[in-house]
């Protein structure tokens, strides 16, 4: 399907039948497009053609946006391209393409599109061993050229499936030295996905493993990037691998000397293996920590208190559970400038419970200098917090916080929110 967008007092879209652009009918159609002087966006979806097959369309003077998604299940025959005769089209400012790799793809894109403000280039998982080998070889030999080209584009994302041997070069390119690793698996996929999906933006690099990624694989990535990583995001959906995940986090803390921010989420329970909570390891550089899980054991907090002496920002995200009405956070060595606790969603996705009008949340806060008890409740649609004795009834949730100091506090319990609250703990 082809969609044509026009610049005119009343914008409109023209939908054309999907045809191979090299066919006789499509050539006639493409030849008539030069008569549409206000055509500013061309979008072709699920076509059996390559990006270069639409070369004539790019010469339309008012064209600003070009979008192409080829059929992921069909390989287009590779064709020889006369790149020396390819001229830049400075009119196109946005390119979005989801295509298969071929030998001419990157040379063509880098020569043809030299005035982009926005690029999204997504390569499908290689369908054959031969294509995979050619794609891997191209990235191995031309990665710096690709990164230099991306650097010239204000907004960009390059996404492909490939090996991780060049992760260090890529993360050095990113602005924030940020690495995100997601492990989805093992999953039942129709296609054989052996390499991770790699996404490169100016801010960060994302790795997504659609088959399970073991400790050795994660360690290899971490060791490559250990002198660069400042921000790390680790998301695991594989349940039943908690011990191995814990070992991987120890690897990260041991090798990443500059890490300042760690974001760790799992669909399972966040529990330390037996006998591991007293290990003397951690990070003197970590300042921000984000934890998200279906359940977080109390030992996690006390361990983090020892592991991260410079921790200043802590965010905890876990569902509200009727069977878990106490949340204890014993962090005596933590000097927290910012603490956010998010119990804003139900453990059962289908449920949408509300905060009962007659109930309250109890906050027990202990710092180096002060002990205080607060109740959080709702009155006439407003959230009220007051220092009071612990009520004997209608307590939805008790939160016990023990830290050296506490600055700003955010709390979400179902649909009740307490934002940027500062306790008077002097």
N, C-alpha and C positions, 0 to 999 in steps of 0.2 A: 504494500500500500504506500502511495506517495501523497503527502500533504503539502500544499503550497499556501503560504501565508503572504498577504499583500498589505502594503502600506497605502492606506486610503482613508477618507473621512470616516468610513464605517469598515473596520477591519473584517476580513472574511477569509475563509479557508476553502480551498478547492481540493477535493479528494480524487486521485487518479488511480486507475487499476494498476496492480503490481505487475511489472513486466521486467524481464531481463533487459538492461539498458543497451545491450548489444544487439537485441532483436530489431527487425525492420520496423515494427510498429513503434517500439520505444524510441528508435532513432528519429523517426518523424516527429514524435511527441516532443522529444528534447530539442529538436530544431525549432519548434514553435515557441519554446519558452522565452527566446530572446525578444519576443513581442510583448512580454509582460514586464514592463519597465519598473513596476512597483513591487516586484517579487523580492521579499527580504528574508524569507525563511523557507528552506527546502528540507523536508523530512521524509526519508524512505525507510520502511520497516519490513523486516522479514523478507528481504530480497535475496536472490541468489546471484549476487554480484559483489565486486570488491569496491573499495573506496575510489580507486583510480578510474573505474568505469563511468563515474559521474563527473569526469574532469571538465567537460564542456559546460556543465551547469554552474561550476564555480566562477566562470567568467562573466556571469550576469552582474552588471555594475552595481545594482542596489542590494545584492545578496549580502546579508550580514550573518546569518545563522545557517549552519548545515548540520543535519542530524542523519545518521545512518546506523541501522542495525541489520546485519545480514543474518540469514538463517543459520543458527548455531549447529544444526545437524547436517548441513550441506557444505562441502568444501568447493570453493570456486576454483576452476582451473587456473594455475599460475600462468601469467602472461608476461612476456618481456616488455619492459617499460623503457621508453627513451627519455631517461631522466635529464640528460644534458639539455634537452629542448623544453623542459618543464620550467615555467615562469611563475614567480610568486603571485598569489592573488591577495593583494593587500586589503580588499574590500571585506573579506570574511573575517569576523571578529570572534565567532564562537563555533567550535567544532565539537560535536559529540558523536563518537563512533564506537560501536561494538562489533568487532570483526575478527576473522581468523588471521593469524600471522602469515605473511608471505615475504619473500626476500626483498621486495620493493617497498614494503609498507613504510618503514621508518625513513628511508631516504626520500620517499615521495612526500610524506607529511612534513618533514623538516624543511624541505625546499619549497613546497607549495604554500604552506601556511606560515608566513613570517610576520603576521601582524595580529596574532590572536590575543584576546584578553581572557578567554576562557577555553580550556581544553579538557575533555573527558575522553580518554582513549582506553577502551577495555578490550583485552584480547581473550578469546575463548580458550578453554583448555585444549591443547593440541590434540587433534584426532588421530594422528599417526606418530609412530616413533621417529620417522624421518623429519616431520615438521617440528617435533619437540627438540630434536637435536639441532636443527638449524636455528630455531628460536633461542635456545640456550647459548649456542655459539655466538649469535649476534649480540646478545646482552653481555656476554663475557668480553667481547672485543670492542664494543662500542658504548658501554655504559656511560662513560664520562661525557661522550658526545650527546647522548640522550639527556643527561642531567643538565648540561649546559643549555640545551634547547628549552627544557622545562623552566629553567631559571628565568628565561625571558618572558614567560607568560604569568601574569599576576595570579590567576586562579587556574589550578590544574590538578588532574588526577590521572595517573597511569596505573592500570591494573592488569596484572598478568599472572599466570601460573609459572613458577620457576624455582630453581634451587636457591639456597640461602648463602652461597659462598661469597656474595658481594654485599652482604648486609651492612658491613662496616662502611663501605664507600657511600652507600645510600643514606645511612643515618648521619654521616658527616655533612651530607647535603641539606638535611632538614633544618629548619630554623630553630626548633625547640628541642632538638635531640630527644625526640619522643618516639617510643616504640610500643606498639600494641600487638599482643599475641592472643589470639582466640583459638581455642581447641574445641571443635565440634566433632565429636566422634566417640566411637566409630559409628558412622552413618551408612545407611544403605543407599548408595548412589548408582545411577544407571551407567555412569562413565567411570573409568579408572583414573582417580585423582591421586597421584603420588606426591606431587610437590605442593607446597602451600600456595595459597592465593596471596599475592603481594600487591599492596596498594601504596603508591608514592604520592604524597602531596608536599607542598612547601613546608607544612608544619610538622608532619610526622610520617612514619612508615607503619603500615599494618600488615601483620602476617595472620592468615586464617588457615588452620589445618582442618581439612574436612575428613581426614582419617586421624586416628589418635596419634598424638605427638608424645613420645616418651621422654624420660628425663635426659637421656643422652642428646637427643635432638635439641631440646630446649637449652641444654648446657652449651652446645656448640654455637647456637645463636648468641647467647649471653656473653660467652667468652670473646666472640668477634666484636661485640659492641660495648664491652664492659668499661672502656675508657671514655666512652661517648655518652652513654645513657644518662639522662637527667630525669626523664619522666617515663615510667613503665606502667603499662596497663595489661593485666593478665586476666583473661576470662576463660573459665573452664566449664564445659557442660557435661563432661564425662563423670558420672557418679560412680563411686566405688574405688576411686583412685586417689583418695585423700592423702594417704601416706606418701605416695610418689610425688604428688603435687607439693606437699610440705618440703620434701627433699629438694625439689626444684627451686622453691622460694629461698631455701638456705643457700643454694648455689648462687642465686641472684644477689643476695645480700653479701655474700663472700667476695664476689668478683666486681660488683658495680660500685666503685668507690665514690662516684660523683652523684649517685642517685639522690634526688630530692623529693620525688613524688612517686608513690606506689598505689596503684588502683587494682584491687584484687576482688574478683567476683566469681561465684560458683553457684550452680543450681542445687548442690548438695549441702551438707552440713559442714561448717567450719569448726573442726575439732583437731586439737593437737594429738599426735600419736602418743601413746602411753610412755612416760619417762622422758619425753623430749622437751618439755616446757622449761627445763632448767639449763638447757644448753647455752653456753656463753658465746653467742653470736649476735649479729645485728648490724646496724649501720649508724655511724656517727653523723652522716650527712642528711638522712631522711627527715624531712620537715612536714610532709603532707601524706596522709594515709586515708584510703577509701576502702571500706570493707562492705561487701554485699553477699548475702547468703540466705538460705532458707532458715538456718539456725546458726547462731554464733555462740560457742561455748565461752564461759566466763574466763577460762584460762588464757584465751586469746588476748584479752585486754591486759592482764598482768604481765604476760610475756612481752607484749609490745611496749609496755612501760619500761622494761629493762633493756629491750633490744634497741629502742629508738630514743636516746636521751635528748635529742634535739627536736622531737616531734612537737609541732605547734598547732597543726590543723588536723582534726580527725572527723571523718564522716562515716556513719554506720547506717546501712540500709538493709532492713530485714522486715518481713511481713509481720503484721499483728496476728497473734495466735491466741485463741481462747485458752489453749492448754499450756501456755507459757506466759504467765502474768507477772513474772519477775525478771528484771534485766539488771544484772549486777556488773558494774564496771570498776574493777579494782586496779587503778593505775597510779600508785602513790608517787612515782617519779616523773609523771607527765606534767609539764607546764603548758597547758593548753590555752592558746589565744582564741581558738574557735572550735566549737564542738557542735556537730549536727547529728541528731538521731532521727531517723526516718522510719516510722512504723505506719506509714500513710496508706498502705494497701493491705488487703486481706490475704491470708495464706491460701485461701481457696479462691481462684480467679473469678469464679462465677458469682461469688458473693460480693455485695457492696454495702457492708455494714456502716452505720453511722455512729457517731459518738453519742451515747445516751445522755439525755439532759440531766438525769439524776446521778450520774456517775462522775468519777474524778480520776486523775492520774496523780500519784504520789511521787514527788522528787525528793530523794535524800541526797544531799550534797555535802561532802566532807573535803575540805582543803587543808593545807598546812596550818591555817590560822582559824578556821571557822567550821562549825557544823550547823546545818540548817535543814528544815523540812518544809517543803512547799506542796500545795495542792493546786492542780490545774483542772478547771471545770468550765462549763459553759452556762452562761446566764443570759437569757433573752437574746440569743444569737451571738453574744460576745464571749470572747475567751477571757477568763479571769484567772490570775495567779496570785496566791497569797501565802504568806508564811503562817503555818498552822500546825497543830498536832495531827498525827496520823489518824485519819478517820477509821472507824471500825467496820463500816459497810460501804458497799457500792464502789469499791476500788477496782477499776479496770486493769490498771497496770502500775506496778511499783518499779521505779528506776532508781538504783542506788549507785551514785557516782562518787568515786574516791580518787582525787588527783591532787597534785601539789598546788596548782592554781588553775582557775577557770575564767576565761574572758567572756566572749559572746557565745550565746547558746541558742540553737535552733532546734525545735522539736515538732515533729509531725506524728500525730496519733489519729489514724483514720482521717476524718475530715476536719480535725481541730489542729490549728497551726499556731505555734509560738515562734515569732521571728525576731532575730537579732536582740534577744533579751540579755541584759547584763545584770547579774546578781550583785547586790551589795554585800560582799563577803568580807569586808574589813572588820 
